[in-house]
Amino acid sequence: MSREDKASFKRLDSKEDKKAFLKALVERLREQGGLPFWATAYRRKCEKQGVPCPLDKLTVDA
């Protein structure tokens, strides 16, 4: 995520908005070819913090 992405995500209030944001981010990263790296790093960060990874609940059409 870019700094702008992180700042935008933190400002979102509802779970629905955050889910929509993550879906859009995953699609953008998939198109750019950076999804595997980002997803691995994000999962590792969630695991380190002891929280469930939101990517596990996210469904994005392939």
Legacy VTK file of the C-alpha trace (Angstrom):
# vtk DataFile Version 3.0
C-alpha trace
ASCII
DATASET POLYDATA
POINTS 62 float
0.000 0.000 0.000
1.147 3.501 -0.699
1.124 6.138 2.013
-1.994 7.609 0.443
-3.668 4.179 0.505
-2.820 3.724 4.183
-4.101 7.186 5.090
-7.317 6.643 3.123
-7.901 3.254 4.750
-7.461 4.665 8.256
-10.091 7.352 7.567
-12.762 4.816 6.584
-15.412 4.235 9.240
-17.515 1.278 8.215
-16.511 -2.322 7.634
-18.250 -2.205 4.259
-16.116 0.751 3.149
-12.944 -0.980 4.313
-13.928 -4.189 2.519
-14.620 -2.262 -0.700
-11.274 -0.493 -0.354
-9.411 -3.787 0.090
-11.204 -5.313 -2.904
-10.195 -2.355 -5.088
-6.619 -2.536 -3.790
-6.380 -6.273 -4.482
-7.701 -5.778 -8.013
-5.242 -2.944 -8.670
-2.314 -4.977 -7.347
-3.433 -8.015 -9.346
-3.421 -5.923 -12.546
0.022 -4.538 -11.702
1.430 -7.963 -10.829
2.303 -7.070 -7.231
-0.428 -8.981 -5.421
1.568 -12.057 -4.323
4.267 -9.980 -2.626
1.846 -7.599 -0.925
-0.540 -10.342 0.213
2.319 -12.343 1.752
3.694 -9.293 3.560
0.236 -8.265 4.784
-0.560 -11.753 6.077
2.775 -11.846 7.889
2.049 -8.476 9.505
-1.394 -9.622 10.689
0.079 -12.844 12.046
2.804 -10.932 13.893
0.167 -8.677 15.484
-1.986 -11.674 16.382
-5.037 -10.520 14.431
-7.013 -12.342 11.733
-6.060 -11.349 8.215
-8.914 -9.531 6.423
-7.769 -11.084 3.153
-9.096 -14.444 4.376
-12.649 -13.050 4.413
-12.275 -11.086 1.200
-13.742 -12.605 -1.922
-12.592 -11.172 -5.212
-13.707 -12.597 -8.521
-10.729 -14.076 -10.352
LINES 1 63
62 0 1 2 3 4 5 6 7 8 9 10 11 12 13 14 15 16 17 18 19 20 21 22 23 24 25 26 27 28 29 30 31 32 33 34 35 36 37 38 39 40 41 42 43 44 45 46 47 48 49 50 51 52 53 54 55 56 57 58 59 60 61
